[in-house]
Amino acid sequence: MRSFFASIAVLGSLCGWLACGSAETPLDANTRQAIDSLTTAEIRVLRVELDSQCQRDRLTIVPQMVDSIKQVRLREIDAQLKTIPR
């Protein structure tokens, strides 16, 4: 998570630095390449981090959610069964 915030800070700083020029001034090739390189590197890092978070959540949170939904459904079934005359 710390890496995510660091990435945002780097990209924000880069955008702030680039904003100092005139709006009509086009970016030179070196600046475009630097932006592309930084963005590609950050995307690669964040992709690995997000994949690991998704894997962790799939193992921990999803089973809890499924169990919770199952418990609610079982209570609904019990309530319906109690209304059936015997």
N, CA, C and O atoms as a CHARMM CRD file, in Angstrom:
* protein
*
  344
    1    1 MET  N      0.82600  -1.17800   0.00000 PROA 1      0.00000
    2    1 MET  CA     0.00000   0.00000   0.00000 PROA 1      0.00000
    3    1 MET  C      0.87200   1.24300   0.00000 PROA 1      0.00000
    4    1 MET  O      0.54400   2.23900  -0.64500 PROA 1      0.00000
    5    2 ARG  N      1.98100   1.18600   0.72200 PROA 2      0.00000
    6    2 ARG  CA     2.89200   2.32000   0.75900 PROA 2      0.00000
    7    2 ARG  C      3.43800   2.59900  -0.63700 PROA 2      0.00000
    8    2 ARG  O      3.65000   3.75200  -1.01000 PROA 2      0.00000
    9    3 SER  N      3.66400   1.53300  -1.40700 PROA 3      0.00000
   10    3 SER  CA     4.15900   1.68600  -2.77200 PROA 3      0.00000
   11    3 SER  C      3.14100   2.41800  -3.62900 PROA 3      0.00000
   12    3 SER  O      3.50700   3.22000  -4.48800 PROA 3      0.00000
   13    4 PHE  N      1.87700   2.14800  -3.40000 PROA 4      0.00000
   14    4 PHE  CA     0.81800   2.80200  -4.16300 PROA 4      0.00000
   15    4 PHE  C      0.84700   4.31200  -3.93100 PROA 4      0.00000
   16    4 PHE  O      0.77700   5.09000  -4.88200 PROA 4      0.00000
   17    5 PHE  N      0.95000   4.72200  -2.66900 PROA 5      0.00000
   18    5 PHE  CA     0.98000   6.14700  -2.34600 PROA 5      0.00000
   19    5 PHE  C      2.25300   6.80200  -2.86500 PROA 5      0.00000
   20    5 PHE  O      2.23000   7.95500  -3.29700 PROA 5      0.00000
   21    6 ALA  N      3.35200   6.07700  -2.82400 PROA 6      0.00000
   22    6 ALA  CA     4.59900   6.60900  -3.36100 PROA 6      0.00000
   23    6 ALA  C      4.46600   6.81000  -4.86400 PROA 6      0.00000
   24    6 ALA  O      4.95600   7.80200  -5.40400 PROA 6      0.00000
   25    7 SER  N      3.81000   5.87900  -5.54000 PROA 7      0.00000
   26    7 SER  CA     3.59800   5.99000  -6.98100 PROA 7      0.00000
   27    7 SER  C      2.74800   7.20600  -7.30700 PROA 7      0.00000
   28    7 SER  O      3.04000   7.94600  -8.24700 PROA 7      0.00000
   29    8 ILE  N      1.70000   7.40600  -6.52800 PROA 8      0.00000
   30    8 ILE  CA     0.83600   8.56500  -6.73900 PROA 8      0.00000
   31    8 ILE  C      1.62700   9.85100  -6.52600 PROA 8      0.00000
   32    8 ILE  O      1.46300  10.81300  -7.27600 PROA 8      0.00000
   33    9 ALA  N      2.48400   9.87200  -5.50600 PROA 9      0.00000
   34    9 ALA  CA     3.28800  11.06200  -5.22300 PROA 9      0.00000
   35    9 ALA  C      4.25400  11.35100  -6.36500 PROA 9      0.00000
   36    9 ALA  O      4.43000  12.50700  -6.75200 PROA 9      0.00000
   37   10 VAL  N      4.88000  10.31300  -6.90500 PROA 10     0.00000
   38   10 VAL  CA     5.81700  10.50000  -8.01800 PROA 10     0.00000
   39   10 VAL  C      5.08000  11.02000  -9.24200 PROA 10     0.00000
   40   10 VAL  O      5.52600  11.97300  -9.88100 PROA 10     0.00000
   41   11 LEU  N      3.96200  10.40400  -9.56900 PROA 11     0.00000
   42   11 LEU  CA     3.20800  10.84900 -10.73900 PROA 11     0.00000
   43   11 LEU  C      2.65000  12.25600 -10.53800 PROA 11     0.00000
   44   11 LEU  O      2.62800  13.04900 -11.47900 PROA 11     0.00000
   45   12 GLY  N      2.20100  12.57400  -9.32600 PROA 12     0.00000
   46   12 GLY  CA     1.70900  13.92400  -9.03500 PROA 12     0.00000
   47   12 GLY  C      2.81600  14.95800  -9.15800 PROA 12     0.00000
   48   12 GLY  O      2.60400  16.04100  -9.70300 PROA 12     0.00000
   49   13 SER  N      3.99600  14.62300  -8.65300 PROA 13     0.00000
   50   13 SER  CA     5.13500  15.53500  -8.76200 PROA 13     0.00000
   51   13 SER  C      5.52000  15.75400 -10.21700 PROA 13     0.00000
   52   13 SER  O      5.81600  16.87600 -10.62700 PROA 13     0.00000
   53   14 LEU  N      5.51500  14.68900 -10.98300 PROA 14     0.00000
   54   14 LEU  CA     5.84800  14.79600 -12.39800 PROA 14     0.00000
   55   14 LEU  C      4.84400  15.67500 -13.12900 PROA 14     0.00000
   56   14 LEU  O      5.22100  16.52600 -13.93500 PROA 14     0.00000
   57   15 CYS  N      3.58600  15.46700 -12.84500 PROA 15     0.00000
   58   15 CYS  CA     2.54100  16.29500 -13.46800 PROA 15     0.00000
   59   15 CYS  C      2.68400  17.75100 -13.04900 PROA 15     0.00000
   60   15 CYS  O      2.51500  18.64600 -13.87800 PROA 15     0.00000
   61   16 GLY  N      2.99000  18.00600 -11.78700 PROA 16     0.00000
   62   16 GLY  CA     3.19300  19.36600 -11.31100 PROA 16     0.00000
   63   16 GLY  C      4.38500  20.01500 -11.98100 PROA 16     0.00000
   64   16 GLY  O      4.33500  21.19200 -12.33700 PROA 16     0.00000
   65   17 TRP  N      5.45400  19.26000 -12.15500 PROA 17     0.00000
   66   17 TRP  CA     6.64500  19.77700 -12.81000 PROA 17     0.00000
   67   17 TRP  C      6.35400  20.12500 -14.26300 PROA 17     0.00000
   68   17 TRP  O      6.80500  21.15400 -14.76500 PROA 17     0.00000
   69   18 LEU  N      5.60000  19.26100 -14.93300 PROA 18     0.00000
   70   18 LEU  CA     5.27300  19.50100 -16.33800 PROA 18     0.00000
   71   18 LEU  C      4.28800  20.65000 -16.49500 PROA 18     0.00000
   72   18 LEU  O      4.25200  21.29000 -17.54600 PROA 18     0.00000
   73   19 ALA  N      3.49800  20.92000 -15.47700 PROA 19     0.00000
   74   19 ALA  CA     2.50000  21.98100 -15.55600 PROA 19     0.00000
   75   19 ALA  C      3.12700  23.36800 -15.49400 PROA 19     0.00000
   76   19 ALA  O      2.45100  24.36100 -15.76200 PROA 19     0.00000
   77   20 CYS  N      4.39300  23.45100 -15.14800 PROA 20     0.00000
   78   20 CYS  CA     5.04700  24.75300 -15.01600 PROA 20     0.00000
   79   20 CYS  C      5.26600  25.43400 -16.35800 PROA 20     0.00000
   80   20 CYS  O      5.42300  26.65400 -16.40700 PROA 20     0.00000
   81   21 GLY  N      5.28000  24.68300 -17.43500 PROA 21     0.00000
   82   21 GLY  CA     5.50100  25.26300 -18.75600 PROA 21     0.00000
   83   21 GLY  C      4.22600  25.86100 -19.30700 PROA 21     0.00000
   84   21 GLY  O      3.16300  25.78000 -18.69200 PROA 21     0.00000
   85   22 SER  N      4.35000  26.45800 -20.46800 PROA 22     0.00000
   86   22 SER  CA     3.19500  27.04000 -21.14500 PROA 22     0.00000
   87   22 SER  C      2.27800  25.93200 -21.63700 PROA 22     0.00000
   88   22 SER  O      2.73500  24.83800 -21.96600 PROA 22     0.00000
   89   23 ALA  N      0.99000  26.21600 -21.68600 PROA 23     0.00000
   90   23 ALA  CA     0.02400  25.21700 -22.13600 PROA 23     0.00000
   91   23 ALA  C      0.21200  24.88400 -23.61200 PROA 23     0.00000
   92   23 ALA  O     -0.11800  23.78300 -24.05300 PROA 23     0.00000
   93   24 GLU  N      0.74400  25.84000 -24.37300 PROA 24     0.00000
   94   24 GLU  CA     0.92700  25.61100 -25.80700 PROA 24     0.00000
   95   24 GLU  C      2.25000  24.92400 -26.13300 PROA 24     0.00000
   96   24 GLU  O      2.45300  24.47900 -27.26200 PROA 24     0.00000
   97   25 THR  N      3.15100  24.83400 -25.15300 PROA 25     0.00000
   98   25 THR  CA     4.45000  24.22100 -25.39400 PROA 25     0.00000
   99   25 THR  C      4.29400  22.71000 -25.45000 PROA 25     0.00000
  100   25 THR  O      3.88700  22.09200 -24.46600 PROA 25     0.00000
  101   26 PRO  N      4.61700  22.10200 -26.60400 PROA 26     0.00000
  102   26 PRO  CA     4.50700  20.64400 -26.68800 PROA 26     0.00000
  103   26 PRO  C      5.63300  19.98400 -25.89100 PROA 26     0.00000
  104   26 PRO  O      6.70100  20.56300 -25.69300 PROA 26     0.00000
  105   27 LEU  N      5.36900  18.78500 -25.45000 PROA 27     0.00000
  106   27 LEU  CA     6.38600  18.03000 -24.71200 PROA 27     0.00000
  107   27 LEU  C      7.44400  17.54100 -25.69000 PROA 27     0.00000
  108   27 LEU  O      7.13000  17.08100 -26.78800 PROA 27     0.00000
  109   28 ASP  N      8.69400  17.64600 -25.27900 PROA 28     0.00000
  110   28 ASP  CA     9.74800  17.13900 -26.15500 PROA 28     0.00000
  111   28 ASP  C      9.84000  15.62000 -26.01400 PROA 28     0.00000
  112   28 ASP  O      9.22600  15.02600 -25.12700 PROA 28     0.00000
  113   29 ALA  N     10.60400  15.01500 -26.89100 PROA 29     0.00000
  114   29 ALA  CA    10.70100  13.55400 -26.93600 PROA 29     0.00000
  115   29 ALA  C     11.25400  12.98500 -25.63900 PROA 29     0.00000
  116   29 ALA  O     10.78900  11.94500 -25.17200 PROA 29     0.00000
  117   30 ASN  N     12.23700  13.65200 -25.05200 PROA 30     0.00000
  118   30 ASN  CA    12.81700  13.14200 -23.79500 PROA 30     0.00000
  119   30 ASN  C     11.80100  13.15800 -22.66500 PROA 30     0.00000
  120   30 ASN  O     11.74600  12.22700 -21.86200 PROA 30     0.00000
  121   31 THR  N     10.99500  14.21500 -22.59800 PROA 31     0.00000
  122   31 THR  CA     9.97300  14.29500 -21.55000 PROA 31     0.00000
  123   31 THR  C      8.91800  13.21900 -21.74900 PROA 31     0.00000
  124   31 THR  O      8.51100  12.55800 -20.79400 PROA 31     0.00000
  125   32 ARG  N      8.47700  13.04500 -22.98800 PROA 32     0.00000
  126   32 ARG  CA     7.47900  11.98900 -23.26100 PROA 32     0.00000
  127   32 ARG  C      8.03600  10.61700 -22.92400 PROA 32     0.00000
  128   32 ARG  O      7.32500   9.77600 -22.37300 PROA 32     0.00000
  129   33 GLN  N      9.29800  10.38400 -23.25000 PROA 33     0.00000
  130   33 GLN  CA     9.91400   9.08900 -22.94800 PROA 33     0.00000
  131   33 GLN  C     10.03900   8.88700 -21.43800 PROA 33     0.00000
  132   33 GLN  O      9.82400   7.78400 -20.93500 PROA 33     0.00000
  133   34 ALA  N     10.38700   9.95900 -20.71700 PROA 34     0.00000
  134   34 ALA  CA    10.50100   9.85300 -19.25400 PROA 34     0.00000
  135   34 ALA  C      9.14100   9.53100 -18.63700 PROA 34     0.00000
  136   34 ALA  O      9.04100   8.67600 -17.75600 PROA 34     0.00000
  137   35 ILE  N      8.10800  10.20700 -19.09500 PROA 35     0.00000
  138   35 ILE  CA     6.75800   9.94800 -18.58900 PROA 35     0.00000
  139   35 ILE  C      6.36100   8.51600 -18.88100 PROA 35     0.00000
  140   35 ILE  O      5.82700   7.82600 -18.01300 PROA 35     0.00000
  141   36 ASP  N      6.61800   8.06500 -20.10000 PROA 36     0.00000
  142   36 ASP  CA     6.26000   6.69900 -20.49100 PROA 36     0.00000
  143   36 ASP  C      7.02300   5.67300 -19.65400 PROA 36     0.00000
  144   36 ASP  O      6.44600   4.67800 -19.21400 PROA 36     0.00000
  145   37 SER  N      8.30200   5.91000 -19.43700 PROA 37     0.00000
  146   37 SER  CA     9.10900   4.96700 -18.65800 PROA 37     0.00000
  147   37 SER  C      8.64000   4.89700 -17.20700 PROA 37     0.00000
  148   37 SER  O      8.50800   3.80900 -16.64700 PROA 37     0.00000
  149   38 LEU  N      8.38900   6.05300 -16.60000 PROA 38     0.00000
  150   38 LEU  CA     7.91300   6.06900 -15.21100 PROA 38     0.00000
  151   38 LEU  C      6.55500   5.39800 -15.08400 PROA 38     0.00000
  152   38 LEU  O      6.31700   4.62200 -14.15900 PROA 38     0.00000
  153   39 THR  N      5.67500   5.70200 -16.01500 PROA 39     0.00000
  154   39 THR  CA     4.33900   5.12400 -15.96900 PROA 39     0.00000
  155   39 THR  C      4.38900   3.61200 -16.14400 PROA 39     0.00000
  156   39 THR  O      3.71400   2.87800 -15.42200 PROA 39     0.00000
  157   40 THR  N      5.18400   3.14900 -17.09400 PROA 40     0.00000
  158   40 THR  CA     5.30200   1.70700 -17.33100 PROA 40     0.00000
  159   40 THR  C      5.85800   0.99500 -16.10700 PROA 40     0.00000
  160   40 THR  O      5.36900  -0.07000 -15.73000 PROA 40     0.00000
  161   41 ALA  N      6.87800   1.58100 -15.48500 PROA 41     0.00000
  162   41 ALA  CA     7.47000   0.95900 -14.29400 PROA 41     0.00000
  163   41 ALA  C      6.46700   0.92000 -13.14400 PROA 41     0.00000
  164   41 ALA  O      6.36500  -0.09300 -12.45200 PROA 41     0.00000
  165   42 GLU  N      5.73100   2.00400 -12.93100 PROA 42     0.00000
  166   42 GLU  CA     4.75400   2.04500 -11.84200 PROA 42     0.00000
  167   42 GLU  C      3.60800   1.07700 -12.09100 PROA 42     0.00000
  168   42 GLU  O      3.13500   0.41900 -11.16300 PROA 42     0.00000
  169   43 ILE  N      3.16200   0.98600 -13.32900 PROA 43     0.00000
  170   43 ILE  CA     2.08100   0.04200 -13.66000 PROA 43     0.00000
  171   43 ILE  C      2.52900  -1.38000 -13.37300 PROA 43     0.00000
  172   43 ILE  O      1.75800  -2.18000 -12.84400 PROA 43     0.00000
  173   44 ARG  N      3.77500  -1.70200 -13.72000 PROA 44     0.00000
  174   44 ARG  CA     4.29800  -3.04700 -13.47400 PROA 44     0.00000
  175   44 ARG  C      4.31300  -3.35500 -11.98200 PROA 44     0.00000
  176   44 ARG  O      3.90600  -4.44000 -11.56400 PROA 44     0.00000
  177   45 VAL  N      4.78200  -2.40400 -11.18000 PROA 45     0.00000
  178   45 VAL  CA     4.84000  -2.59800  -9.72000 PROA 45     0.00000
  179   45 VAL  C      3.43300  -2.72100  -9.14100 PROA 45     0.00000
  180   45 VAL  O      3.16200  -3.61100  -8.33500 PROA 45     0.00000
  181   46 LEU  N      2.54700  -1.83000  -9.55200 PROA 46     0.00000
  182   46 LEU  CA     1.19000  -1.85400  -9.01500 PROA 46     0.00000
  183   46 LEU  C      0.42400  -3.09700  -9.44100 PROA 46     0.00000
  184   46 LEU  O     -0.39500  -3.60800  -8.67800 PROA 46     0.00000
  185   47 ARG  N      0.67800  -3.59000 -10.64600 PROA 47     0.00000
  186   47 ARG  CA    -0.00300  -4.80000 -11.10500 PROA 47     0.00000
  187   47 ARG  C      0.34400  -5.98400 -10.21500 PROA 47     0.00000
  188   47 ARG  O     -0.53300  -6.76800  -9.84900 PROA 47     0.00000
  189   48 VAL  N      1.61400  -6.11500  -9.86600 PROA 48     0.00000
  190   48 VAL  CA     2.03900  -7.21100  -8.98600 PROA 48     0.00000
  191   48 VAL  C      1.39700  -7.05400  -7.61100 PROA 48     0.00000
  192   48 VAL  O      0.90400  -8.02100  -7.03000 PROA 48     0.00000
  193   49 GLU  N      1.40800  -5.81600  -7.09800 PROA 49     0.00000
  194   49 GLU  CA     0.83100  -5.56800  -5.77600 PROA 49     0.00000
  195   49 GLU  C     -0.67800  -5.83500  -5.76500 PROA 49     0.00000
  196   49 GLU  O     -1.19100  -6.46400  -4.84000 PROA 49     0.00000
  197   50 LEU  N     -1.37700  -5.36400  -6.77800 PROA 50     0.00000
  198   50 LEU  CA    -2.82800  -5.58400  -6.83600 PROA 50     0.00000
  199   50 LEU  C     -3.17400  -7.05200  -7.03600 PROA 50     0.00000
  200   50 LEU  O     -4.15300  -7.54500  -6.47500 PROA 50     0.00000
  201   51 ASP  N     -2.37100  -7.75200  -7.83500 PROA 51     0.00000
  202   51 ASP  CA    -2.61100  -9.18600  -8.01700 PROA 51     0.00000
  203   51 ASP  C     -2.46600  -9.93100  -6.69300 PROA 51     0.00000
  204   51 ASP  O     -3.25700 -10.82700  -6.39700 PROA 51     0.00000
  205   52 SER  N     -1.46100  -9.56700  -5.89600 PROA 52     0.00000
  206   52 SER  CA    -1.28100 -10.25200  -4.61500 PROA 52     0.00000
  207   52 SER  C     -2.41300  -9.89700  -3.64700 PROA 52     0.00000
  208   52 SER  O     -2.85600 -10.74700  -2.87400 PROA 52     0.00000
  209   53 GLN  N     -2.88200  -8.64500  -3.68600 PROA 53     0.00000
  210   53 GLN  CA    -4.01900  -8.26700  -2.84200 PROA 53     0.00000
  211   53 GLN  C     -5.28400  -9.01400  -3.24900 PROA 53     0.00000
  212   53 GLN  O     -6.04500  -9.46700  -2.39300 PROA 53     0.00000
  213   54 CYS  N     -5.50600  -9.14000  -4.54300 PROA 54     0.00000
  214   54 CYS  CA    -6.68800  -9.87500  -5.01100 PROA 54     0.00000
  215   54 CYS  C     -6.61400 -11.34600  -4.60800 PROA 54     0.00000
  216   54 CYS  O     -7.61600 -11.93300  -4.20000 PROA 54     0.00000
  217   55 GLN  N     -5.43700 -11.93000  -4.72500 PROA 55     0.00000
  218   55 GLN  CA    -5.26500 -13.32900  -4.33000 PROA 55     0.00000
  219   55 GLN  C     -5.52800 -13.49700  -2.83600 PROA 55     0.00000
  220   55 GLN  O     -6.20000 -14.44300  -2.42400 PROA 55     0.00000
  221   56 ARG  N     -4.99500 -12.57500  -2.01900 PROA 56     0.00000
  222   56 ARG  CA    -5.21400 -12.63100  -0.57300 PROA 56     0.00000
  223   56 ARG  C     -6.69900 -12.49300  -0.24600 PROA 56     0.00000
  224   56 ARG  O     -7.23500 -13.23700   0.57600 PROA 56     0.00000
  225   57 ASP  N     -7.35800 -11.53200  -0.90000 PROA 57     0.00000
  226   57 ASP  CA    -8.78800 -11.32300  -0.65200 PROA 57     0.00000
  227   57 ASP  C     -9.60700 -12.53400  -1.08800 PROA 57     0.00000
  228   57 ASP  O    -10.58900 -12.89300  -0.43700 PROA 57     0.00000
  229   58 ARG  N     -9.20300 -13.15400  -2.18000 PROA 58     0.00000
  230   58 ARG  CA    -9.92100 -14.33300  -2.65400 PROA 58     0.00000
  231   58 ARG  C     -9.84900 -15.46300  -1.62700 PROA 58     0.00000
  232   58 ARG  O    -10.78500 -16.25000  -1.49100 PROA 58     0.00000
  233   59 LEU  N     -8.74200 -15.53300  -0.91400 PROA 59     0.00000
  234   59 LEU  CA    -8.57000 -16.58800   0.08300 PROA 59     0.00000
  235   59 LEU  C     -9.19400 -16.25600   1.42700 PROA 59     0.00000
  236   59 LEU  O     -9.52100 -17.16500   2.19000 PROA 59     0.00000
  237   60 THR  N     -9.36900 -14.97000   1.73900 PROA 60     0.00000
  238   60 THR  CA    -9.86600 -14.59900   3.06300 PROA 60     0.00000
  239   60 THR  C    -11.26400 -13.98900   3.03000 PROA 60     0.00000
  240   60 THR  O    -12.15700 -14.46700   3.73000 PROA 60     0.00000
  241   61 ILE  N    -11.46500 -12.96600   2.24900 PROA 61     0.00000
  242   61 ILE  CA   -12.72700 -12.22000   2.28800 PROA 61     0.00000
  243   61 ILE  C    -13.84900 -12.94000   1.55400 PROA 61     0.00000
  244   61 ILE  O    -14.97800 -12.97600   2.04300 PROA 61     0.00000
  245   62 VAL  N    -13.56000 -13.51100   0.39400 PROA 62     0.00000
  246   62 VAL  CA   -14.61700 -14.16200  -0.39300 PROA 62     0.00000
  247   62 VAL  C    -15.26700 -15.31400   0.38000 PROA 62     0.00000
  248   62 VAL  O    -16.49400 -15.40800   0.38800 PROA 62     0.00000
  249   63 PRO  N    -14.49500 -16.19300   1.03000 PROA 63     0.00000
  250   63 PRO  CA   -15.15900 -17.25100   1.80400 PROA 63     0.00000
  251   63 PRO  C    -16.05200 -16.70200   2.92600 PROA 63     0.00000
  252   63 PRO  O    -17.11600 -17.25600   3.20000 PROA 63     0.00000
  253   64 GLN  N    -15.61900 -15.62000   3.56700 PROA 64     0.00000
  254   64 GLN  CA   -16.43700 -15.01300   4.61600 PROA 64     0.00000
  255   64 GLN  C    -17.73700 -14.47200   4.03300 PROA 64     0.00000
  256   64 GLN  O    -18.80300 -14.63000   4.62700 PROA 64     0.00000
  257   65 MET  N    -17.64400 -13.83900   2.88000 PROA 65     0.00000
  258   65 MET  CA   -18.84300 -13.28200   2.25200 PROA 65     0.00000
  259   65 MET  C    -19.80200 -14.39000   1.83400 PROA 65     0.00000
  260   65 MET  O    -21.01300 -14.27900   2.02900 PROA 65     0.00000
  261   66 VAL  N    -19.25800 -15.45500   1.26000 PROA 66     0.00000
  262   66 VAL  CA   -20.09800 -16.57900   0.84500 PROA 66     0.00000
  263   66 VAL  C    -20.75500 -17.21100   2.05500 PROA 66     0.00000
  264   66 VAL  O    -21.93900 -17.54400   2.01200 PROA 66     0.00000
  265   67 ASP  N    -20.00300 -17.38200   3.13400 PROA 67     0.00000
  266   67 ASP  CA   -20.55700 -17.96000   4.35300 PROA 67     0.00000
  267   67 ASP  C    -21.66300 -17.07900   4.91800 PROA 67     0.00000
  268   67 ASP  O    -22.68700 -17.58500   5.37900 PROA 67     0.00000
  269   68 SER  N    -21.46500 -15.78000   4.88500 PROA 68     0.00000
  270   68 SER  CA   -22.47600 -14.84100   5.37600 PROA 68     0.00000
  271   68 SER  C    -23.75100 -14.93600   4.53900 PROA 68     0.00000
  272   68 SER  O    -24.85400 -14.97600   5.08300 PROA 68     0.00000
  273   69 ILE  N    -23.59700 -14.97100   3.23200 PROA 69     0.00000
  274   69 ILE  CA   -24.76700 -15.09800   2.34100 PROA 69     0.00000
  275   69 ILE  C    -25.47300 -16.41900   2.59600 PROA 69     0.00000
  276   69 ILE  O    -26.70300 -16.48300   2.59900 PROA 69     0.00000
  277   70 LYS  N    -24.69600 -17.47200   2.80800 PROA 70     0.00000
  278   70 LYS  CA   -25.27800 -18.79600   3.07200 PROA 70     0.00000
  279   70 LYS  C    -26.07200 -18.78200   4.37700 PROA 70     0.00000
  280   70 LYS  O    -27.16100 -19.35200   4.44600 PROA 70     0.00000
  281   71 GLN  N    -25.53400 -18.13300   5.41000 PROA 71     0.00000
  282   71 GLN  CA   -26.24100 -18.06900   6.68500 PROA 71     0.00000
  283   71 GLN  C    -27.56400 -17.31400   6.55700 PROA 71     0.00000
  284   71 GLN  O    -28.57500 -17.73300   7.12100 PROA 71     0.00000
  285   72 VAL  N    -27.56000 -16.21000   5.82400 PROA 72     0.00000
  286   72 VAL  CA   -28.79900 -15.45400   5.61400 PROA 72     0.00000
  287   72 VAL  C    -29.81100 -16.32100   4.87700 PROA 72     0.00000
  288   72 VAL  O    -30.98700 -16.36000   5.24000 PROA 72     0.00000
  289   73 ARG  N    -29.35800 -17.00400   3.85900 PROA 73     0.00000
  290   73 ARG  CA   -30.27500 -17.85000   3.07500 PROA 73     0.00000
  291   73 ARG  C    -30.82800 -18.99300   3.91900 PROA 73     0.00000
  292   73 ARG  O    -32.00800 -19.32500   3.80700 PROA 73     0.00000
  293   74 LEU  N    -29.99600 -19.59700   4.75900 PROA 74     0.00000
  294   74 LEU  CA   -30.48000 -20.67700   5.62400 PROA 74     0.00000
  295   74 LEU  C    -31.53700 -20.16400   6.60400 PROA 74     0.00000
  296   74 LEU  O    -32.51400 -20.86100   6.87700 PROA 74     0.00000
  297   75 ARG  N    -31.34900 -18.95100   7.13700 PROA 75     0.00000
  298   75 ARG  CA   -32.36400 -18.37300   8.02400 PROA 75     0.00000
  299   75 ARG  C    -33.66800 -18.13200   7.26000 PROA 75     0.00000
  300   75 ARG  O    -34.75200 -18.35500   7.79900 PROA 75     0.00000
  301   76 GLU  N    -33.56600 -17.68200   6.02000 PROA 76     0.00000
  302   76 GLU  CA   -34.76700 -17.46900   5.21100 PROA 76     0.00000
  303   76 GLU  C    -35.49900 -18.78500   4.97300 PROA 76     0.00000
  304   76 GLU  O    -36.72700 -18.84000   5.04500 PROA 76     0.00000
  305   77 ILE  N    -34.74300 -19.84400   4.69000 PROA 77     0.00000
  306   77 ILE  CA   -35.34600 -21.15400   4.45900 PROA 77     0.00000
  307   77 ILE  C    -36.02300 -21.64800   5.73500 PROA 77     0.00000
  308   77 ILE  O    -37.14100 -22.16100   5.68200 PROA 77     0.00000
  309   78 ASP  N    -35.35800 -21.49800   6.87700 PROA 78     0.00000
  310   78 ASP  CA   -35.96500 -21.90800   8.15400 PROA 78     0.00000
  311   78 ASP  C    -37.26100 -21.15100   8.41800 PROA 78     0.00000
  312   78 ASP  O    -38.24700 -21.73200   8.87100 PROA 78     0.00000
  313   79 ALA  N    -37.25200 -19.85200   8.13200 PROA 79     0.00000
  314   79 ALA  CA   -38.46700 -19.05400   8.34500 PROA 79     0.00000
  315   79 ALA  C    -39.59200 -19.53100   7.43600 PROA 79     0.00000
  316   79 ALA  O    -40.74800 -19.58600   7.85600 PROA 79     0.00000
  317   80 GLN  N    -39.26300 -19.87200   6.20300 PROA 80     0.00000
  318   80 GLN  CA   -40.28600 -20.36200   5.27100 PROA 80     0.00000
  319   80 GLN  C    -40.79900 -21.72400   5.70900 PROA 80     0.00000
  320   80 GLN  O    -41.99500 -21.99900   5.61100 PROA 80     0.00000
  321   81 LEU  N    -39.90200 -22.57800   6.19200 PROA 81     0.00000
  322   81 LEU  CA   -40.33300 -23.91600   6.62400 PROA 81     0.00000
  323   81 LEU  C    -41.26800 -23.84700   7.84000 PROA 81     0.00000
  324   81 LEU  O    -42.15000 -24.69100   7.99800 PROA 81     0.00000
  325   82 LYS  N    -41.07100 -22.84700   8.68800 PROA 82     0.00000
  326   82 LYS  CA   -41.93800 -22.70300   9.86000 PROA 82     0.00000
  327   82 LYS  C    -43.36700 -22.29000   9.50800 PROA 82     0.00000
  328   82 LYS  O    -44.29400 -22.48600  10.29400 PROA 82     0.00000
  329   83 THR  N    -43.52800 -21.71600   8.31200 PROA 83     0.00000
  330   83 THR  CA   -44.87400 -21.29000   7.90000 PROA 83     0.00000
  331   83 THR  C    -45.65300 -22.42000   7.23900 PROA 83     0.00000
  332   83 THR  O    -46.85400 -22.27100   7.00900 PROA 83     0.00000
  333   84 ILE  N    -45.02000 -23.52800   6.92900 PROA 84     0.00000
  334   84 ILE  CA   -45.70000 -24.66000   6.28500 PROA 84     0.00000
  335   84 ILE  C    -46.46800 -25.43500   7.35800 PROA 84     0.00000
  336   84 ILE  O    -45.89200 -25.84200   8.36700 PROA 84     0.00000
  337   85 PRO  N    -47.78200 -25.64000   7.13300 PROA 85     0.00000
  338   85 PRO  CA   -48.53700 -26.43600   8.10900 PROA 85     0.00000
  339   85 PRO  C    -48.09200 -27.90500   8.08300 PROA 85     0.00000
  340   85 PRO  O    -47.72500 -28.43800   7.03600 PROA 85     0.00000
  341   86 ARG  N    -48.13400 -28.54000   9.24700 PROA 86     0.00000
  342   86 ARG  CA   -47.71300 -29.94700   9.32300 PROA 86     0.00000
  343   86 ARG  C    -48.86800 -30.84700   9.50100 PROA 86     0.00000
  344   86 ARG  O    -48.69600 -32.06300   9.58300 PROA 86     0.00000
